């Protein structure tokens, strides 16, 4: 059974940073291109950052490019998202999944950016 456990969210002020983690189990993590998604209040889920299976390349939603950095540890089956210079519009629940969102979703981790 595929399983994602996201953590690291919290309530921060604009300009601060957070590091999200996602522990993955139930499939061969090192074979999968992985994505962080988010669902902002009242909006649908969107892809924020994607990293290929080897970790050699990544791509970002334009709104977060240059502020967020995705990485992975294939030995530990963990996906990370370093979020810097956070803005109120980054508020939402963050999830990880395979790039196509194929597997059942985890609980996510709440990120709230507010002054």
N, C-alpha and C positions, 0 to 999 in steps of 0.2 A: 504494500500500500504506500503510494507516494505521500510524502509528508513534508510540510514546510513550517518552521517555527521562526517567526520574525520577532526581533527585539531591538531595543535601542532608541525607540521613540521617546517623546517627551514634550513638555511645554517650554518654549524658549522665546527670547526676544529677537526681533529682527537684527540680522547681522551675526547672530551666534551660529554655532555649528553642532551637528549631531552625526553620529556614526551608527548606521543600521547594520544589523547582522541577520542572516537567514541561514539556519541550519537545515540541511536537506537530507532526506533519507528516502529509500524506496525505489530509486532508479540510479543509473550510472551517471552521476553528476558530471564527471569529467568528459562525458560525451555530449553534453547538452549546452547549447547557447542559452544563456539565462538573462532574465529581464527583471528589473524592479518596475513595478506598476504603482500607481496611486489613484485613489478615488477621493476627489475633493468634495466637500459638502454640496449636495445637490447636483453633482455631475457624474458622468460615467467614468469608468476606469480607463486610465491612459498609461501608455508606456513612457517611462521616464528615462531609463538607461538600460542598455543591452551590452553584454560582453560575450564574445565567442567562447567556445569550449576550452581553448588553450589559454585564454586570457590575453591574447596578443592584440586584439582589436576591440574597440568599444564604440558605441554611438549614443547620442544623447538627444533628448527633447531640446529644442532650441531654447526654451525658456530656462533651462537649467545648465546648459552648456557653459563650461568654464567655472561653474560653482560646485557641481556634483561630480563625484568620481566613483565609478564602479570598479570593483576588483573581486577576485575569488581565490580561494585556497582549495585546490582540487584534492589535496591530501586529507583535508579535514572536512570536505563537503560543506563549505561555508561560502556564502555570497555576502559581499559587503557593499554599502553605499555610504561614502563620505559626503556629507552635505555641509557646505560652507556658505557664508553670507546669506543665511536663510531669510526668506521674505514671507509676508503674510499669505501670499498666494501659493506658497508651498504647503500650506496646511492641508492635511488629509490623512487617510489611512494608507499605509504603504505595504505592499505585498511583493513577494517574489514568486516566480514561476518560470517554467520554460518559456522561451521567447514567444511561442504561439499560445501561451496560456492554457496548455492542454490538460494539465493535471488539476485535481481538486485544489481549491484555494485554501490557504491557511487563514488564521485569525487576523493577520496583519498587525501592524504596530502604528499607533496614533502619533502623528506629528502635528503640533499646534504652534504656530508662530504668531505671536501677538505682543504688542507693547502694553 
